[in-house]
Amino acid sequence: MLNCNAAFFKSFIVDTRIYYVLAAGLLSLSACVSPPQSKTLIDDETVLPTHFTLSGSTTIDSSWWLAFGDSTLESLIEQALVNNFDLRSSFASVKKAKAVRMQAAADQGIWVSGEVNGQRDDGNKQYSGSLSASYEVDLWGEISAAIESAEYDFRSTEEDYRAAALSLSAEVASTWYELVAAEKNLSIRKQQLSINESILTLTQEQFRYGMSTIADSIQQAALVASSKAEIADQRATIDVLKHSLNVLLGRSAERDIPIENIALPILPTLPATGIPSKVLAQRPDIRSQWMSLQAANADVAEAVANRFPSLSLALSTQSIVGHASDLFHSWTVTLLASLAGDIWTNGSNKAQVTEMKAAVEIALNDYNHMLLEAIQETEDALSNEYFIAQRLEHLQEQRDLTYQALEQLQASYRSGSITFNELLTTIDSAQSLDVDVVNVQQLVIENRISLYRALSSGWSIDSTDSLIAAKK
């Protein structure tokens, strides 16, 4: 309770009214002289198509990899979402942006501070205490614009995290199926080596009985050496892919990953592509860019408001007494209102506004460009979906026909109607086609992963948090 005499209290009331009149006048002025608010509109120049060129009937689940029916892939992606260090850093960025948003909101509140001191002077004890409160009036919307910018930055960072998680899941899936295809090719190479060694033994026996030339044996020996070199190269590829996958899973590169007897999955049916404008509005990378655009727009409003004076209200109390028990019974109260603003800035404030407006223009152009790139990603994947499937079909047909020709040539070679060199050429071609078919099968799967990534909206941060909590 304040213990003030009547004269002081009357003076305080008069001073207070003066400050209230000053504040009310400035608030009224702010309604008339508020800075122009920048509005962001998407350019009409960016015209999105009404539909994609291809579409299926199945719906894409947020956990899109479930469509492959691969339990091992499901386990790998779950591990990556929990343990990948880049994703953890991205999540830490979300927490940092959230803290910045809270700080910006706190700047709009009332600040209160207090202090109590005691001292001895000529044998007499003296106690002093003070309490002060301050509040900055948001006349021109500067504080609210800063809060809005921090909010959009936070939401943009959230979308960046979701985009990073989506990219990580796609990268794990692509690396996994590259590894499965590499293991399949290694198995094919081993079978080819066994066949080539058997043929080499046969040619050497035929040479001993005068049924073939030394050149036939040399050519076949060269093919055996080539098979061994390809096996060594394939094993190196498998090791590198295992290292890459382990790092994606957030663990040491040398960890073993069992891949024996795992086949490439059958390609699921084509998903429904939907309406481009709706699909793109759900993509986390597009949403992140949109939030960045809105943050830049709020920065313009803040820069404009910075050109106007700021109004601060401050209330301070002070007490100096001889006894600690009287510290809170005798106070001097002061109410201050201060209007502060730059008188001469040599054009720096105006230049800052221009800079922020240019930043909005850059963000808008980046956003529109990202929309076009997203359409391109989807259409590229749809185009490849069709043409790679045709390539695989023709390649499998070529391989089957080559093996049919090989059977005929082997019979002709036994009868002596063709040379060994002609037979060897067909053997080499058939073996190469076996590997090519597996590589294109993997390419089909990788392209489907790209399509899922282009169409997916990702999943909420809460669902990822639940996954992390379940693993602990």
GUKOLKE-738600 format. One record per residue (C-alpha): x negated, y, z negated; residue number from 1. Coordinates in steps of 0.5 Angstrom, whole numbers, plus 500, padded with zeros to 3 digits. Example, Ala and Ser with C-alpha at 12.3 -4.5 7.8 and 13.67 -1.06 7.14 Angstrom:
<vexdrens>
475|491|484|1
473|498|486|2
</vexdrens>
This chain:
<vexdrens>
500|500|500|1
497|507|502|2
496|512|497|3
496|519|500|4
499|526|498|5
504|529|501|6
500|534|505|7
496|529|508|8
502|525|510|9
506|531|513|10
499|532|517|11
499|525|519|12
506|525|522|13
505|531|526|14
498|528|529|15
502|522|530|16
507|525|534|17
502|529|538|18
499|522|540|19
505|519|542|20
507|525|546|21
501|524|550|22
502|517|551|23
509|518|553|24
507|523|558|25
501|518|561|26
506|512|561|27
511|517|565|28
506|519|570|29
503|512|571|30
510|510|574|31
509|516|579|32
502|515|581|33
501|507|580|34
496|505|585|35
499|501|592|36
499|494|591|37
496|490|596|38
500|484|599|39
498|478|603|40
501|475|608|41
499|470|613|42
498|472|620|43
503|470|625|44
497|469|630|45
496|462|626|46
502|458|629|47
502|451|626|48
505|445|631|49
512|443|629|50
510|435|629|51
503|431|629|52
502|427|636|53
503|420|632|54
507|418|626|55
509|412|623|56
514|410|618|57
510|408|611|58
509|413|606|59
502|415|603|60
502|414|596|61
497|419|592|62
493|412|590|63
492|411|598|64
487|406|597|65
492|401|595|66
495|400|602|67
489|396|603|68
490|391|598|69
483|390|596|70
483|389|588|71
475|390|589|72
476|397|592|73
481|399|587|74
476|398|581|75
471|401|584|76
475|408|585|77
477|407|578|78
470|407|576|79
468|413|580|80
473|417|578|81
471|416|571|82
464|416|571|83
461|420|577|84
457|426|575|85
459|431|580|86
466|430|579|87
465|431|571|88
461|437|573|89
468|439|577|90
472|438|571|91
467|442|567|92
468|448|572|93
476|447|571|94
475|448|563|95
470|454|564|96
475|457|569|97
481|456|564|98
476|459|558|99
475|465|563|100
483|466|564|101
484|466|556|102
479|471|555|103
482|476|561|104
489|475|557|105
486|476|550|106
483|483|553|107
491|485|553|108
492|485|546|109
490|489|540|110
483|488|537|111
483|489|529|112
476|489|525|113
475|490|518|114
469|492|513|115
468|492|506|116
461|495|503|117
458|496|496|118
452|500|494|119
449|503|487|120
447|510|487|121
444|514|481|122
447|508|477|123
454|509|479|124
457|503|483|125
461|505|490|126
465|501|494|127
468|503|501|128
472|499|506|129
475|500|513|130
480|497|517|131
481|499|525|132
485|497|530|133
485|499|538|134
489|498|544|135
488|499|551|136
495|501|555|137
495|498|561|138
497|504|565|139
495|502|572|140
496|495|572|141
488|494|571|142
489|489|566|143
495|485|569|144
491|485|575|145
485|482|572|146
489|477|568|147
492|475|575|148
486|474|578|149
483|470|573|150
489|466|573|151
489|464|581|152
481|463|580|153
483|458|575|154
488|455|579|155
483|455|585|156
478|451|581|157
484|446|579|158
485|445|586|159
477|444|588|160
477|439|582|161
483|435|586|162
480|436|592|163
473|433|590|164
477|427|587|165
480|426|593|166
473|426|597|167
470|422|592|168
475|416|593|169
475|417|601|170
467|416|600|171
467|410|596|172
472|407|600|173
468|408|606|174
461|406|603|175
465|400|601|176
467|398|607|177
460|400|611|178
457|395|606|179
462|389|607|180
461|390|615|181
454|390|613|182
454|384|610|183
458|381|615|184
453|383|620|185
448|379|616|186
452|373|616|187
452|373|624|188
445|375|624|189
443|369|620|190
448|364|624|191
445|367|631|192
438|366|628|193
440|358|626|194
442|358|634|195
436|361|637|196
431|356|633|197
435|350|635|198
435|353|642|199
427|354|641|200
426|347|639|201
430|344|645|202
426|348|650|203
420|346|647|204
422|339|647|205
424|340|655|206
417|343|656|207
413|337|653|208
417|332|658|209
416|337|664|210
424|339|664|211
422|347|663|212
417|352|663|213
412|355|658|214
416|362|660|215
422|359|657|216
420|357|650|217
416|364|650|218
422|368|652|219
426|364|646|220
421|365|641|221
421|372|642|222
429|372|641|223
428|368|635|224
423|374|632|225
428|379|634|226
433|375|630|227
429|375|624|228
427|383|625|229
435|384|625|230
436|380|619|231
430|384|615|232
434|391|618|233
440|389|616|234
438|387|609|235
435|394|608|236
442|397|610|237
445|393|605|238
440|395|600|239
441|402|601|240
449|402|602|241
449|399|595|242
444|404|592|243
449|410|595|244
455|406|592|245
452|405|585|246
450|413|585|247
458|414|587|248
460|410|581|249
455|414|576|250
450|408|575|251
443|406|576|252
442|405|584|253
439|398|583|254
445|395|580|255
448|389|584|256
454|389|587|257
457|382|589|258
460|382|596|259
459|375|599|260
465|372|602|261
469|379|602|262
473|380|609|263
474|387|612|264
482|388|611|265
487|388|616|266
489|395|618|267
495|397|614|268
501|400|619|269
501|407|621|270
503|412|615|271
508|418|616|272
505|424|618|273
510|429|616|274
511|436|618|275
505|439|619|276
506|446|615|277
509|441|609|278
503|437|609|279
498|442|609|280
501|446|603|281
500|440|599|282
493|439|601|283
488|441|595|284
483|444|599|285
488|448|603|286
491|450|596|287
485|452|593|288
483|457|599|289
490|460|598|290
489|461|591|291
482|464|592|292
486|469|597|293
491|471|592|294
485|472|587|295
482|477|592|296
488|480|593|297
489|481|585|298
482|484|585|299
484|489|590|300
489|492|585|301
484|492|579|302
479|496|584|303
485|501|585|304
487|501|578|305
479|503|576|306
480|509|580|307
485|512|575|308
483|514|567|309
484|509|562|310
488|510|556|311
486|507|549|312
490|508|542|313
486|507|536|314
488|507|529|315
483|507|523|316
483|507|516|317
478|508|511|318
477|508|503|319
471|510|498|320
472|509|491|321
468|507|484|322
472|501|483|323
473|495|487|324
480|494|484|325
482|501|487|326
479|499|494|327
486|498|497|328
490|504|494|329
486|510|497|330
486|510|504|331
484|516|509|332
488|514|516|333
486|517|523|334
490|515|529|335
486|517|536|336
488|517|543|337
483|517|548|338
484|518|556|339
477|517|559|340
476|517|567|341
470|518|571|342
469|525|574|343
464|524|579|344
462|517|582|345
459|519|589|346
464|515|592|347
463|508|588|348
470|507|586|349
472|508|593|350
467|503|596|351
469|498|591|352
476|498|593|353
474|498|600|354
469|492|598|355
475|488|595|356
480|489|601|357
474|486|606|358
474|480|601|359
481|479|602|360
480|480|609|361
475|475|609|362
479|470|605|363
485|471|609|364
481|469|615|365
478|463|612|366
485|461|610|367
487|461|617|368
481|457|619|369
482|452|614|370
489|451|617|371
487|450|624|372
481|445|622|373
486|441|617|374
490|440|623|375
484|438|628|376
482|433|622|377
489|430|622|378
490|430|630|379
482|427|631|380
484|421|626|381
491|420|630|382
487|420|637|383
482|415|634|384
487|411|631|385
490|410|638|386
483|410|642|387
479|406|637|388
484|400|637|389
484|400|644|390
476|400|644|391
477|394|639|392
482|390|643|393
478|390|650|394
471|389|646|395
474|383|643|396
477|381|650|397
470|382|653|398
466|377|647|399
471|372|648|400
470|372|656|401
463|372|655|402
463|366|650|403
467|362|656|404
462|364|661|405
456|362|656|406
459|355|656|407
460|354|663|408
452|357|664|409
450|352|659|410
453|346|663|411
450|349|669|412
443|350|666|413
443|342|664|414
445|340|671|415
439|345|673|416
443|349|677|417
441|356|674|418
434|358|670|419
434|359|663|420
433|366|664|421
440|367|666|422
442|363|660|423
438|367|655|424
441|374|658|425
448|371|656|426
446|368|650|427
443|375|648|428
450|379|650|429
454|374|646|430
451|375|640|431
450|383|641|432
458|383|642|433
459|379|635|434
456|385|632|435
459|390|636|436
466|387|634|437
465|388|627|438
462|395|627|439
468|397|631|440
473|394|626|441
469|398|620|442
470|404|625|443
477|403|625|444
478|402|617|445
473|408|616|446
478|413|621|447
484|410|617|448
481|413|611|449
480|419|614|450
487|420|616|451
489|418|609|452
484|424|606|453
487|429|611|454
494|427|609|455
494|426|602|456
496|431|597|457
491|428|592|458
494|427|584|459
494|431|578|460
489|432|573|461
493|429|568|462
493|423|571|463
486|423|572|464
485|424|564|465
490|418|563|466
485|414|567|467
479|417|563|468
482|416|557|469
484|409|558|470
477|407|560|471
474|409|553|472
</vexdrens>
